[in-house]
Amino acid sequence: MRIGNCYAGAYAGQIFGILTFADWESYGKAMQALAADAEYQRVYGELTKTFELQERYVSVVEDL
């Protein structure tokens, strides 16, 4: 998990939260676990009172 500010471009001034996974299987397992995790759901619920999710973005990167 990484959190950072955007300093330039169309999203300047916004805060980004980034989750990185080694592969699609790891991503799927993590999403299933988070959906079933009561503590995560509680924290996410608290965050949505303060922050608004405006967009989701999936990026696939290949090491060459």
mmCIF file of the N, C-alpha and C atoms, coordinates in Angstrom:
data_MODEL
# 
_entry.id   MODEL 
# 
loop_
_atom_site.group_PDB 
_atom_site.id 
_atom_site.type_symbol 
_atom_site.label_atom_id 
_atom_site.label_alt_id 
_atom_site.label_comp_id 
_atom_site.label_asym_id 
_atom_site.label_entity_id 
_atom_site.label_seq_id 
_atom_site.pdbx_PDB_ins_code 
_atom_site.Cartn_x 
_atom_site.Cartn_y 
_atom_site.Cartn_z 
_atom_site.occupancy 
_atom_site.B_iso_or_equiv 
_atom_site.pdbx_formal_charge 
_atom_site.auth_seq_id 
_atom_site.auth_comp_id 
_atom_site.auth_asym_id 
_atom_site.auth_atom_id 
_atom_site.pdbx_PDB_model_num 
ATOM 1   N N  . MET A 1 1  ? 0.850   -1.172  0.000   1.00 0.00 ? 1  MET A N  1 
ATOM 2   C CA . MET A 1 1  ? 0.000   0.000   0.000   1.00 0.00 ? 1  MET A CA 1 
ATOM 3   C C  . MET A 1 1  ? 0.882   1.217   0.000   1.00 0.00 ? 1  MET A C  1 
ATOM 4   N N  . ARG A 1 2  ? 0.610   2.118   -0.896  1.00 0.00 ? 2  ARG A N  1 
ATOM 5   C CA . ARG A 1 2  ? 1.313   3.399   -0.953  1.00 0.00 ? 2  ARG A CA 1 
ATOM 6   C C  . ARG A 1 2  ? 0.271   4.511   -1.012  1.00 0.00 ? 2  ARG A C  1 
ATOM 7   N N  . ILE A 1 3  ? 0.573   5.601   -0.374  1.00 0.00 ? 3  ILE A N  1 
ATOM 8   C CA . ILE A 1 3  ? -0.286  6.782   -0.422  1.00 0.00 ? 3  ILE A CA 1 
ATOM 9   C C  . ILE A 1 3  ? 0.600   7.965   -0.769  1.00 0.00 ? 3  ILE A C  1 
ATOM 10  N N  . GLY A 1 4  ? 0.140   8.793   -1.689  1.00 0.00 ? 4  GLY A N  1 
ATOM 11  C CA . GLY A 1 4  ? 0.942   9.944   -2.072  1.00 0.00 ? 4  GLY A CA 1 
ATOM 12  C C  . GLY A 1 4  ? 0.098   11.022  -2.710  1.00 0.00 ? 4  GLY A C  1 
ATOM 13  N N  . ASN A 1 5  ? 0.680   12.198  -2.794  1.00 0.00 ? 5  ASN A N  1 
ATOM 14  C CA . ASN A 1 5  ? 0.032   13.358  -3.404  1.00 0.00 ? 5  ASN A CA 1 
ATOM 15  C C  . ASN A 1 5  ? 0.429   13.470  -4.865  1.00 0.00 ? 5  ASN A C  1 
ATOM 16  N N  . CYS A 1 6  ? -0.482  13.949  -5.684  1.00 0.00 ? 6  CYS A N  1 
ATOM 17  C CA . CYS A 1 6  ? -0.191  14.236  -7.089  1.00 0.00 ? 6  CYS A CA 1 
ATOM 18  C C  . CYS A 1 6  ? 0.134   15.721  -7.190  1.00 0.00 ? 6  CYS A C  1 
ATOM 19  N N  . TYR A 1 7  ? 1.269   16.042  -7.797  1.00 0.00 ? 7  TYR A N  1 
ATOM 20  C CA . TYR A 1 7  ? 1.734   17.429  -7.837  1.00 0.00 ? 7  TYR A CA 1 
ATOM 21  C C  . TYR A 1 7  ? 1.578   18.110  -9.198  1.00 0.00 ? 7  TYR A C  1 
ATOM 22  N N  . ALA A 1 8  ? 1.252   17.354  -10.242 1.00 0.00 ? 8  ALA A N  1 
ATOM 23  C CA . ALA A 1 8  ? 1.141   17.963  -11.568 1.00 0.00 ? 8  ALA A CA 1 
ATOM 24  C C  . ALA A 1 8  ? 0.069   17.249  -12.372 1.00 0.00 ? 8  ALA A C  1 
ATOM 25  N N  . GLY A 1 9  ? -0.441  17.929  -13.382 1.00 0.00 ? 9  GLY A N  1 
ATOM 26  C CA . GLY A 1 9  ? -1.401  17.316  -14.287 1.00 0.00 ? 9  GLY A CA 1 
ATOM 27  C C  . GLY A 1 9  ? -2.840  17.474  -13.832 1.00 0.00 ? 9  GLY A C  1 
ATOM 28  N N  . ALA A 1 10 ? -3.695  16.693  -14.463 1.00 0.00 ? 10 ALA A N  1 
ATOM 29  C CA . ALA A 1 10 ? -5.137  16.807  -14.239 1.00 0.00 ? 10 ALA A CA 1 
ATOM 30  C C  . ALA A 1 10 ? -5.550  16.467  -12.804 1.00 0.00 ? 10 ALA A C  1 
ATOM 31  N N  . TYR A 1 11 ? -4.752  15.673  -12.113 1.00 0.00 ? 11 TYR A N  1 
ATOM 32  C CA . TYR A 1 11 ? -5.106  15.255  -10.755 1.00 0.00 ? 11 TYR A CA 1 
ATOM 33  C C  . TYR A 1 11 ? -4.286  15.969  -9.678  1.00 0.00 ? 11 TYR A C  1 
ATOM 34  N N  . ALA A 1 12 ? -3.648  17.062  -10.042 1.00 0.00 ? 12 ALA A N  1 
ATOM 35  C CA . ALA A 1 12 ? -2.820  17.815  -9.087  1.00 0.00 ? 12 ALA A CA 1 
ATOM 36  C C  . ALA A 1 12 ? -3.634  18.177  -7.845  1.00 0.00 ? 12 ALA A C  1 
ATOM 37  N N  . GLY A 1 13 ? -3.015  17.970  -6.680  1.00 0.00 ? 13 GLY A N  1 
ATOM 38  C CA . GLY A 1 13 ? -3.667  18.286  -5.417  1.00 0.00 ? 13 GLY A CA 1 
ATOM 39  C C  . GLY A 1 13 ? -4.456  17.137  -4.815  1.00 0.00 ? 13 GLY A C  1 
ATOM 40  N N  . GLN A 1 14 ? -4.624  16.060  -5.567  1.00 0.00 ? 14 GLN A N  1 
ATOM 41  C CA . GLN A 1 14 ? -5.376  14.924  -5.048  1.00 0.00 ? 14 GLN A CA 1 
ATOM 42  C C  . GLN A 1 14 ? -4.437  13.914  -4.399  1.00 0.00 ? 14 GLN A C  1 
ATOM 43  N N  . ILE A 1 15 ? -4.996  13.077  -3.540  1.00 0.00 ? 15 ILE A N  1 
ATOM 44  C CA . ILE A 1 15 ? -4.239  12.038  -2.842  1.00 0.00 ? 15 ILE A CA 1 
ATOM 45  C C  . ILE A 1 15 ? -4.558  10.704  -3.501  1.00 0.00 ? 15 ILE A C  1 
ATOM 46  N N  . PHE A 1 16 ? -3.516  9.923   -3.761  1.00 0.00 ? 16 PHE A N  1 
ATOM 47  C CA . PHE A 1 16 ? -3.666  8.615   -4.377  1.00 0.00 ? 16 PHE A CA 1 
ATOM 48  C C  . PHE A 1 16 ? -3.322  7.515   -3.387  1.00 0.00 ? 16 PHE A C  1 
ATOM 49  N N  . GLY A 1 17 ? -4.096  6.456   -3.387  1.00 0.00 ? 17 GLY A N  1 
ATOM 50  C CA . GLY A 1 17 ? -3.778  5.237   -2.654  1.00 0.00 ? 17 GLY A CA 1 
ATOM 51  C C  . GLY A 1 17 ? -3.519  4.151   -3.681  1.00 0.00 ? 17 GLY A C  1 
ATOM 52  N N  . ILE A 1 18 ? -2.397  3.445   -3.560  1.00 0.00 ? 18 ILE A N  1 
ATOM 53  C CA . ILE A 1 18 ? -1.997  2.479   -4.576  1.00 0.00 ? 18 ILE A CA 1 
ATOM 54  C C  . ILE A 1 18 ? -1.723  1.120   -3.930  1.00 0.00 ? 18 ILE A C  1 
ATOM 55  N N  . LEU A 1 19 ? -2.362  0.095   -4.457  1.00 0.00 ? 19 LEU A N  1 
ATOM 56  C CA . LEU A 1 19 ? -2.098  -1.286  -4.060  1.00 0.00 ? 19 LEU A CA 1 
ATOM 57  C C  . LEU A 1 19 ? -1.400  -1.975  -5.227  1.00 0.00 ? 19 LEU A C  1 
ATOM 58  N N  . THR A 1 20 ? -0.323  -2.696  -4.956  1.00 0.00 ? 20 THR A N  1 
ATOM 59  C CA . THR A 1 20 ? 0.435   -3.384  -5.995  1.00 0.00 ? 20 THR A CA 1 
ATOM 60  C C  . THR A 1 20 ? 0.456   -4.883  -5.696  1.00 0.00 ? 20 THR A C  1 
ATOM 61  N N  . PHE A 1 21 ? 0.227   -5.691  -6.728  1.00 0.00 ? 21 PHE A N  1 
ATOM 62  C CA . PHE A 1 21 ? 0.210   -7.145  -6.579  1.00 0.00 ? 21 PHE A CA 1 
ATOM 63  C C  . PHE A 1 21 ? 1.139   -7.780  -7.606  1.00 0.00 ? 21 PHE A C  1 
ATOM 64  N N  . ALA A 1 22 ? 1.702   -8.924  -7.252  1.00 0.00 ? 22 ALA A N  1 
ATOM 65  C CA . ALA A 1 22 ? 2.652   -9.614  -8.131  1.00 0.00 ? 22 ALA A CA 1 
ATOM 66  C C  . ALA A 1 22 ? 1.971   -10.202 -9.371  1.00 0.00 ? 22 ALA A C  1 
ATOM 67  N N  . ASP A 1 23 ? 0.708   -10.617 -9.232  1.00 0.00 ? 23 ASP A N  1 
ATOM 68  C CA . ASP A 1 23 ? 0.008   -11.240 -10.350 1.00 0.00 ? 23 ASP A CA 1 
ATOM 69  C C  . ASP A 1 23 ? -1.503  -11.185 -10.087 1.00 0.00 ? 23 ASP A C  1 
ATOM 70  N N  . TRP A 1 24 ? -2.285  -11.638 -11.095 1.00 0.00 ? 24 TRP A N  1 
ATOM 71  C CA . TRP A 1 24 ? -3.742  -11.587 -10.981 1.00 0.00 ? 24 TRP A CA 1 
ATOM 72  C C  . TRP A 1 24 ? -4.255  -12.503 -9.878  1.00 0.00 ? 24 TRP A C  1 
ATOM 73  N N  . GLU A 1 25 ? -3.602  -13.633 -9.668  1.00 0.00 ? 25 GLU A N  1 
ATOM 74  C CA . GLU A 1 25 ? -4.036  -14.542 -8.609  1.00 0.00 ? 25 GLU A CA 1 
ATOM 75  C C  . GLU A 1 25 ? -3.906  -13.877 -7.242  1.00 0.00 ? 25 GLU A C  1 
ATOM 76  N N  . SER A 1 26 ? -2.791  -13.209 -7.005  1.00 0.00 ? 26 SER A N  1 
ATOM 77  C CA . SER A 1 26 ? -2.580  -12.489 -5.740  1.00 0.00 ? 26 SER A CA 1 
ATOM 78  C C  . SER A 1 26 ? -3.609  -11.383 -5.569  1.00 0.00 ? 26 SER A C  1 
ATOM 79  N N  . TYR A 1 27 ? -3.899  -10.667 -6.653  1.00 0.00 ? 27 TYR A N  1 
ATOM 80  C CA . TYR A 1 27 ? -4.905  -9.609  -6.623  1.00 0.00 ? 27 TYR A CA 1 
ATOM 81  C C  . TYR A 1 27 ? -6.273  -10.185 -6.236  1.00 0.00 ? 27 TYR A C  1 
ATOM 82  N N  . GLY A 1 28 ? -6.668  -11.277 -6.890  1.00 0.00 ? 28 GLY A N  1 
ATOM 83  C CA . GLY A 1 28 ? -7.970  -11.891 -6.612  1.00 0.00 ? 28 GLY A CA 1 
ATOM 84  C C  . GLY A 1 28 ? -8.092  -12.361 -5.167  1.00 0.00 ? 28 GLY A C  1 
ATOM 85  N N  . LYS A 1 29 ? -7.056  -13.010 -4.673  1.00 0.00 ? 29 LYS A N  1 
ATOM 86  C CA . LYS A 1 29 ? -7.076  -13.480 -3.286  1.00 0.00 ? 29 LYS A CA 1 
ATOM 87  C C  . LYS A 1 29 ? -7.171  -12.313 -2.308  1.00 0.00 ? 29 LYS A C  1 
ATOM 88  N N  . ALA A 1 30 ? -6.433  -11.250 -2.587  1.00 0.00 ? 30 ALA A N  1 
ATOM 89  C CA . ALA A 1 30 ? -6.460  -10.079 -1.707  1.00 0.00 ? 30 ALA A CA 1 
ATOM 90  C C  . ALA A 1 30 ? -7.835  -9.418  -1.707  1.00 0.00 ? 30 ALA A C  1 
ATOM 91  N N  . MET A 1 31 ? -8.445  -9.270  -2.876  1.00 0.00 ? 31 MET A N  1 
ATOM 92  C CA . MET A 1 31 ? -9.769  -8.643  -2.956  1.00 0.00 ? 31 MET A CA 1 
ATOM 93  C C  . MET A 1 31 ? -10.813 -9.481  -2.237  1.00 0.00 ? 31 MET A C  1 
ATOM 94  N N  . GLN A 1 32 ? -10.741 -10.807 -2.357  1.00 0.00 ? 32 GLN A N  1 
ATOM 95  C CA . GLN A 1 32 ? -11.674 -11.680 -1.644  1.00 0.00 ? 32 GLN A CA 1 
ATOM 96  C C  . GLN A 1 32 ? -11.475 -11.564 -0.139  1.00 0.00 ? 32 GLN A C  1 
ATOM 97  N N  . ALA A 1 33 ? -10.229 -11.528 0.291   1.00 0.00 ? 33 ALA A N  1 
ATOM 98  C CA . ALA A 1 33 ? -9.938  -11.420 1.726   1.00 0.00 ? 33 ALA A CA 1 
ATOM 99  C C  . ALA A 1 33 ? -10.422 -10.083 2.283   1.00 0.00 ? 33 ALA A C  1 
ATOM 100 N N  . LEU A 1 34 ? -10.190 -8.990  1.543   1.00 0.00 ? 34 LEU A N  1 
ATOM 101 C CA . LEU A 1 34 ? -10.629 -7.677  2.021   1.00 0.00 ? 34 LEU A CA 1 
ATOM 102 C C  . LEU A 1 34 ? -12.150 -7.590  2.095   1.00 0.00 ? 34 LEU A C  1 
ATOM 103 N N  . ALA A 1 35 ? -12.827 -8.175  1.132   1.00 0.00 ? 35 ALA A N  1 
ATOM 104 C CA . ALA A 1 35 ? -14.295 -8.154  1.124   1.00 0.00 ? 35 ALA A CA 1 
ATOM 105 C C  . ALA A 1 35 ? -14.866 -8.890  2.331   1.00 0.00 ? 35 ALA A C  1 
ATOM 106 N N  . ALA A 1 36 ? -14.123 -9.873  2.857   1.00 0.00 ? 36 ALA A N  1 
ATOM 107 C CA . ALA A 1 36 ? -14.607 -10.664 3.983   1.00 0.00 ? 36 ALA A CA 1 
ATOM 108 C C  . ALA A 1 36 ? -14.053 -10.184 5.327   1.00 0.00 ? 36 ALA A C  1 
ATOM 109 N N  . ASP A 1 37 ? -13.187 -9.179  5.317   1.00 0.00 ? 37 ASP A N  1 
ATOM 110 C CA . ASP A 1 37 ? -12.511 -8.718  6.536   1.00 0.00 ? 37 ASP A CA 1 
ATOM 111 C C  . ASP A 1 37 ? -13.305 -7.598  7.208   1.00 0.00 ? 37 ASP A C  1 
ATOM 112 N N  . ALA A 1 38 ? -13.857 -7.885  8.383   1.00 0.00 ? 38 ALA A N  1 
ATOM 113 C CA . ALA A 1 38 ? -14.703 -6.913  9.088   1.00 0.00 ? 38 ALA A CA 1 
ATOM 114 C C  . ALA A 1 38 ? -13.929 -5.649  9.475   1.00 0.00 ? 38 ALA A C  1 
ATOM 115 N N  . GLU A 1 39 ? -12.682 -5.794  9.890   1.00 0.00 ? 39 GLU A N  1 
ATOM 116 C CA . GLU A 1 39 ? -11.878 -4.625  10.282  1.00 0.00 ? 39 GLU A CA 1 
ATOM 117 C C  . GLU A 1 39 ? -11.606 -3.732  9.080   1.00 0.00 ? 39 GLU A C  1 
ATOM 118 N N  . TYR A 1 40 ? -11.286 -4.330  7.929   1.00 0.00 ? 40 TYR A N  1 
ATOM 119 C CA . TYR A 1 40 ? -11.085 -3.548  6.704   1.00 0.00 ? 40 TYR A CA 1 
ATOM 120 C C  . TYR A 1 40 ? -12.372 -2.810  6.335   1.00 0.00 ? 40 TYR A C  1 
ATOM 121 N N  . GLN A 1 41 ? -13.493 -3.495  6.400   1.00 0.00 ? 41 GLN A N  1 
ATOM 122 C CA . GLN A 1 41 ? -14.778 -2.873  6.073   1.00 0.00 ? 41 GLN A CA 1 
ATOM 123 C C  . GLN A 1 41 ? -15.069 -1.701  7.015   1.00 0.00 ? 41 GLN A C  1 
ATOM 124 N N  . ARG A 1 42 ? -14.725 -1.852  8.296   1.00 0.00 ? 42 ARG A N  1 
ATOM 125 C CA . ARG A 1 42 ? -14.938 -0.774  9.260   1.00 0.00 ? 42 ARG A CA 1 
ATOM 126 C C  . ARG A 1 42 ? -14.066 0.439   8.916   1.00 0.00 ? 42 ARG A C  1 
ATOM 127 N N  . VAL A 1 43 ? -12.774 0.198   8.656   1.00 0.00 ? 43 VAL A N  1 
ATOM 128 C CA . VAL A 1 43 ? -11.849 1.289   8.318   1.00 0.00 ? 43 VAL A CA 1 
ATOM 129 C C  . VAL A 1 43 ? -12.275 1.959   7.012   1.00 0.00 ? 43 VAL A C  1 
ATOM 130 N N  . TYR A 1 44 ? -12.634 1.159   6.008   1.00 0.00 ? 44 TYR A N  1 
ATOM 131 C CA . TYR A 1 44 ? -13.081 1.708   4.728   1.00 0.00 ? 44 TYR A CA 1 
ATOM 132 C C  . TYR A 1 44 ? -14.332 2.569   4.921   1.00 0.00 ? 44 TYR A C  1 
ATOM 133 N N  . GLY A 1 45 ? -15.242 2.106   5.760   1.00 0.00 ? 45 GLY A N  1 
ATOM 134 C CA . GLY A 1 45 ? -16.448 2.877   6.062   1.00 0.00 ? 45 GLY A CA 1 
ATOM 135 C C  . GLY A 1 45 ? -16.136 4.216   6.708   1.00 0.00 ? 45 GLY A C  1 
ATOM 136 N N  . GLU A 1 46 ? -15.165 4.231   7.610   1.00 0.00 ? 46 GLU A N  1 
ATOM 137 C CA . GLU A 1 46 ? -14.749 5.493   8.243   1.00 0.00 ? 46 GLU A CA 1 
ATOM 138 C C  . GLU A 1 46 ? -14.112 6.425   7.217   1.00 0.00 ? 46 GLU A C  1 
ATOM 139 N N  . LEU A 1 47 ? -13.269 5.877   6.341   1.00 0.00 ? 47 LEU A N  1 
ATOM 140 C CA . LEU A 1 47 ? -12.602 6.707   5.331   1.00 0.00 ? 47 LEU A CA 1 
ATOM 141 C C  . LEU A 1 47 ? -13.595 7.332   4.362   1.00 0.00 ? 47 LEU A C  1 
ATOM 142 N N  . THR A 1 48 ? -14.645 6.591   4.011   1.00 0.00 ? 48 THR A N  1 
ATOM 143 C CA . THR A 1 48 ? -15.610 7.131   3.052   1.00 0.00 ? 48 THR A CA 1 
ATOM 144 C C  . THR A 1 48 ? -16.436 8.277   3.632   1.00 0.00 ? 48 THR A C  1 
ATOM 145 N N  . LYS A 1 49 ? -16.366 8.464   4.941   1.00 0.00 ? 49 LYS A N  1 
ATOM 146 C CA . LYS A 1 49 ? -17.024 9.625   5.539   1.00 0.00 ? 49 LYS A CA 1 
ATOM 147 C C  . LYS A 1 49 ? -16.220 10.894  5.282   1.00 0.00 ? 49 LYS A C  1 
ATOM 148 N N  . THR A 1 50 ? -14.920 10.733  5.033   1.00 0.00 ? 50 THR A N  1 
ATOM 149 C CA . THR A 1 50 ? -14.025 11.869  4.836   1.00 0.00 ? 50 THR A CA 1 
ATOM 150 C C  . THR A 1 50 ? -13.590 12.023  3.384   1.00 0.00 ? 50 THR A C  1 
ATOM 151 N N  . PHE A 1 51 ? -13.353 10.886  2.707   1.00 0.00 ? 51 PHE A N  1 
ATOM 152 C CA . PHE A 1 51 ? -12.828 10.901  1.341   1.00 0.00 ? 51 PHE A CA 1 
ATOM 153 C C  . PHE A 1 51 ? -13.830 10.286  0.389   1.00 0.00 ? 51 PHE A C  1 
ATOM 154 N N  . GLU A 1 52 ? -13.829 10.762  -0.838  1.00 0.00 ? 52 GLU A N  1 
ATOM 155 C CA . GLU A 1 52 ? -14.713 10.239  -1.871  1.00 0.00 ? 52 GLU A CA 1 
ATOM 156 C C  . GLU A 1 52 ? -13.888 9.498   -2.916  1.00 0.00 ? 52 GLU A C  1 
ATOM 157 N N  . LEU A 1 53 ? -14.220 8.225   -3.182  1.00 0.00 ? 53 LEU A N  1 
ATOM 158 C CA . LEU A 1 53 ? -13.577 7.484   -4.249  1.00 0.00 ? 53 LEU A CA 1 
ATOM 159 C C  . LEU A 1 53 ? -14.081 8.053   -5.568  1.00 0.00 ? 53 LEU A C  1 
ATOM 160 N N  . GLN A 1 54 ? -13.176 8.605   -6.370  1.00 0.00 ? 54 GLN A N  1 
ATOM 161 C CA . GLN A 1 54 ? -13.577 9.251   -7.608  1.00 0.00 ? 54 GLN A CA 1 
ATOM 162 C C  . GLN A 1 54 ? -13.281 8.406   -8.841  1.00 0.00 ? 54 GLN A C  1 
ATOM 163 N N  . GLU A 1 55 ? -12.333 7.505   -8.721  1.00 0.00 ? 55 GLU A N  1 
ATOM 164 C CA . GLU A 1 55 ? -11.946 6.735   -9.899  1.00 0.00 ? 55 GLU A CA 1 
ATOM 165 C C  . GLU A 1 55 ? -11.145 5.517   -9.475  1.00 0.00 ? 55 GLU A C  1 
ATOM 166 N N  . ARG A 1 56 ? -11.256 4.446   -10.238 1.00 0.00 ? 56 ARG A N  1 
ATOM 167 C CA . ARG A 1 56 ? -10.412 3.267   -10.053 1.00 0.00 ? 56 ARG A CA 1 
ATOM 168 C C  . ARG A 1 56 ? -9.625  3.085   -11.334 1.00 0.00 ? 56 ARG A C  1 
ATOM 169 N N  . TYR A 1 57 ? -8.414  2.611   -11.179 1.00 0.00 ? 57 TYR A N  1 
ATOM 170 C CA . TYR A 1 57 ? -7.534  2.457   -12.330 1.00 0.00 ? 57 TYR A CA 1 
ATOM 171 C C  . TYR A 1 57 ? -6.747  1.175   -12.163 1.00 0.00 ? 57 TYR A C  1 
ATOM 172 N N  . VAL A 1 58 ? -6.757  0.311   -13.160 1.00 0.00 ? 58 VAL A N  1 
ATOM 173 C CA . VAL A 1 58 ? -5.971  -0.914  -13.135 1.00 0.00 ? 58 VAL A CA 1 
ATOM 174 C C  . VAL A 1 58 ? -4.882  -0.785  -14.186 1.00 0.00 ? 58 VAL A C  1 
ATOM 175 N N  . SER A 1 59 ? -3.650  -1.002  -13.781 1.00 0.00 ? 59 SER A N  1 
ATOM 176 C CA . SER A 1 59 ? -2.511  -0.922  -14.689 1.00 0.00 ? 59 SER A CA 1 
ATOM 177 C C  . SER A 1 59 ? -1.776  -2.257  -14.652 1.00 0.00 ? 59 SER A C  1 
ATOM 178 N N  . VAL A 1 60 ? -1.506  -2.809  -15.818 1.00 0.00 ? 60 VAL A N  1 
ATOM 179 C CA . VAL A 1 60 ? -0.754  -4.051  -15.910 1.00 0.00 ? 60 VAL A CA 1 
ATOM 180 C C  . VAL A 1 60 ? 0.620   -3.700  -16.451 1.00 0.00 ? 60 VAL A C  1 
ATOM 181 N N  . VAL A 1 61 ? 1.663   -4.121  -15.723 1.00 0.00 ? 61 VAL A N  1 
ATOM 182 C CA . VAL A 1 61 ? 3.034   -3.790  -16.096 1.00 0.00 ? 61 VAL A CA 1 
ATOM 183 C C  . VAL A 1 61 ? 3.798   -5.075  -16.394 1.00 0.00 ? 61 VAL A C  1 
ATOM 184 N N  . GLU A 1 62 ? 4.537   -5.096  -17.483 1.00 0.00 ? 62 GLU A N  1 
ATOM 185 C CA . GLU A 1 62 ? 5.367   -6.237  -17.843 1.00 0.00 ? 62 GLU A CA 1 
ATOM 186 C C  . GLU A 1 62 ? 6.832   -5.837  -17.731 1.00 0.00 ? 62 GLU A C  1 
ATOM 187 N N  . ASP A 1 63 ? 7.613   -6.624  -16.990 1.00 0.00 ? 63 ASP A N  1 
ATOM 188 C CA . ASP A 1 63 ? 9.057   -6.398  -16.941 1.00 0.00 ? 63 ASP A CA 1 
ATOM 189 C C  . ASP A 1 63 ? 9.667   -6.961  -18.218 1.00 0.00 ? 63 ASP A C  1 
ATOM 190 N N  . LEU A 1 64 ? 10.476  -6.153  -18.870 1.00 0.00 ? 64 LEU A N  1 
ATOM 191 C CA . LEU A 1 64 ? 11.108  -6.601  -20.118 1.00 0.00 ? 64 LEU A CA 1 
ATOM 192 C C  . LEU A 1 64 ? 12.565  -6.934  -19.905 1.00 0.00 ? 64 LEU A C  1 
# 
